Amino acid sequence: MASFNKITIVGYLGRDPELRYTPQGTPVCDFSVATTERRKDKAGEFQDLTTWFKVTFWGRLAEVSSQYLSKGKQVYIEGRLTQREWQDREGTTRTSLDVTGSDIQFIGPRSEDGGPPREERSTGAGAGSRQPSMREEHADGITEDDVPF
């Protein structure tokens, strides 16, 4: 049987995106995203549990991410999750959650520099009314490479 690895994250950028290019000229953009859950502990007090993800986009989505995102912006991301272990300077083994992004939607208010508008997502049966994501093709044949944001 085949396997499946997909993650959906709605969170806030923890740092500005860093855009760089491979020697072959392929754009790569990295940034971190935080999600926070509020839970009650054994004493009945609310505690915030924050999880950090390192997100990487490639190609056109890397350029778009770098252009329109900044620290503190809210974003919806889909991608593939990997877990990586590494050693810090003190020799302690650390674990990071890395996401290779396949889709991104900008949510939150429009930026002052004319960035993308607030994303409107449908929650009911009228899912056809939501805006297409960056990876979907519009009915008139427009692809993600034709969209300026």
C-alpha positions as CSV (number, residue, x, y, z in Angstrom):
1,M,0.0,0.0,0.0
2,A,1.2,3.5,-0.7
3,S,2.0,6.0,2.0
4,F,1.1,9.6,2.4
5,N,2.8,12.6,4.0
6,K,0.9,15.9,4.1
7,I,0.7,18.7,6.7
8,T,-1.4,21.8,6.9
9,I,-0.3,24.7,9.1
10,V,-2.0,28.0,9.9
11,G,0.5,30.1,11.9
12,Y,2.6,33.2,12.1
13,L,6.0,33.8,10.6
14,G,8.7,33.9,13.3
15,R,11.3,35.6,11.0
16,D,11.5,37.3,7.7
17,P,11.8,34.9,4.7
18,E,15.3,34.4,3.3
19,L,15.5,34.0,-0.5
20,R,18.5,32.5,-2.1
21,Y,19.3,30.7,-5.4
22,T,20.9,27.3,-6.1
23,P,23.9,27.2,-8.5
24,Q,21.4,26.2,-11.2
25,G,19.4,29.4,-10.5
26,T,16.4,27.8,-8.7
27,P,14.9,30.1,-6.1
28,V,14.7,28.7,-2.5
29,C,12.9,30.5,0.4
30,D,13.2,29.6,4.1
31,F,11.3,30.9,7.0
32,S,9.9,29.7,10.4
33,V,6.2,29.4,11.3
34,A,4.8,29.1,14.8
35,T,1.5,27.6,15.9
36,T,0.1,27.9,19.4
37,E,-2.4,25.7,21.2
38,R,-4.0,26.6,24.5
39,R,-4.4,23.7,26.9
40,K,-5.3,23.3,30.6
41,D,-2.7,21.7,32.8
42,K,-3.3,19.4,35.7
43,A,-3.9,22.4,38.0
44,G,-6.6,23.8,35.7
45,E,-4.4,26.7,34.5
46,F,-4.2,27.5,30.8
47,Q,-0.8,27.0,29.2
48,D,0.2,27.9,25.7
49,L,2.1,25.2,23.7
50,T,4.0,26.7,20.8
51,T,5.4,24.5,18.0
52,W,7.9,25.8,15.5
53,F,8.3,24.7,11.9
54,K,11.1,25.5,9.4
55,V,9.4,26.0,6.0
56,T,11.1,25.8,2.6
57,F,9.5,26.7,-0.7
58,W,11.1,26.2,-4.1
59,G,10.6,27.9,-7.5
60,R,7.9,30.5,-8.1
61,L,6.4,29.9,-4.7
62,A,9.7,30.8,-3.1
63,E,9.8,34.1,-4.9
64,V,6.2,34.9,-4.0
65,S,6.8,34.0,-0.4
66,S,9.9,36.2,-0.2
67,Q,8.1,39.1,-1.8
68,Y,4.9,39.2,0.2
69,L,5.7,37.6,3.6
70,S,7.4,39.1,6.6
71,K,7.8,38.4,10.3
72,G,4.5,38.3,12.1
73,K,2.3,37.7,9.1
74,Q,-0.3,34.9,9.3
75,V,-0.1,32.2,6.6
76,Y,-1.7,28.9,5.5
77,I,0.8,26.3,4.3
78,E,0.5,22.8,2.9
79,G,3.5,20.6,2.4
80,R,5.4,17.5,3.4
81,L,6.8,17.1,6.9
82,T,10.2,15.7,7.9
83,Q,11.8,15.5,11.3
84,R,15.6,16.2,11.5
85,E,17.9,15.6,14.4
86,W,21.1,17.7,14.8
87,Q,23.6,18.6,17.5
88,D,23.9,22.1,18.9
89,R,27.1,23.8,20.0
90,E,27.0,22.2,23.4
91,G,26.6,18.7,21.9
92,T,22.9,18.4,22.8
93,T,20.8,16.5,20.3
94,R,18.0,18.7,19.0
95,T,15.0,18.0,16.8
96,S,13.4,20.2,14.2
97,L,10.2,19.9,12.2
98,D,10.9,20.8,8.5
99,V,8.2,21.4,6.0
100,T,8.8,21.4,2.2
101,G,5.9,23.6,1.1
102,S,3.6,22.8,-1.9
103,D,0.9,25.4,-1.4
104,I,0.6,28.7,0.3
105,Q,-2.3,31.1,1.0
106,F,-1.9,34.5,2.5
107,I,-4.3,35.2,5.3
108,G,-4.6,38.3,7.4
109,P,-4.9,41.9,6.4
110,R,-3.4,43.3,3.1
111,S,0.1,44.7,3.6
112,E,0.8,48.4,3.2
113,D,3.0,47.6,0.1
114,G,0.0,46.2,-1.9
115,G,0.5,42.6,-0.9
116,P,-2.2,40.0,-1.4
117,P,-5.6,40.6,0.1
118,R,-7.1,38.8,3.1
119,E,-7.9,35.2,2.1
120,E,-11.5,34.2,2.3
121,R,-12.1,30.5,2.8
122,S,-15.4,28.8,2.7
123,T,-16.5,26.7,5.7
124,G,-19.6,25.1,4.2
125,A,-20.9,23.3,1.2
126,G,-20.2,26.4,-1.0
127,A,-16.5,25.5,-1.3
128,G,-16.6,26.7,-4.9
129,S,-16.8,30.3,-3.7
130,R,-13.3,30.2,-2.2
131,Q,-10.3,31.7,-4.1
132,P,-8.1,29.2,-5.9
133,S,-4.8,28.4,-4.2
134,M,-1.4,29.0,-5.7
135,R,-1.2,25.5,-7.1
136,E,-4.7,25.3,-8.6
137,E,-5.4,26.3,-12.2
138,H,-8.2,28.7,-12.9
139,A,-11.0,27.8,-15.3
140,D,-9.7,30.1,-18.0
141,G,-6.3,28.4,-18.0
142,I,-4.3,30.8,-15.8
143,T,-1.6,29.0,-13.8
144,E,0.3,30.0,-10.7
145,D,3.1,31.5,-12.9
146,D,0.6,34.0,-14.3
147,V,-0.6,35.2,-10.9
148,P,1.4,38.3,-9.7
149,F,1.1,37.3,-6.0
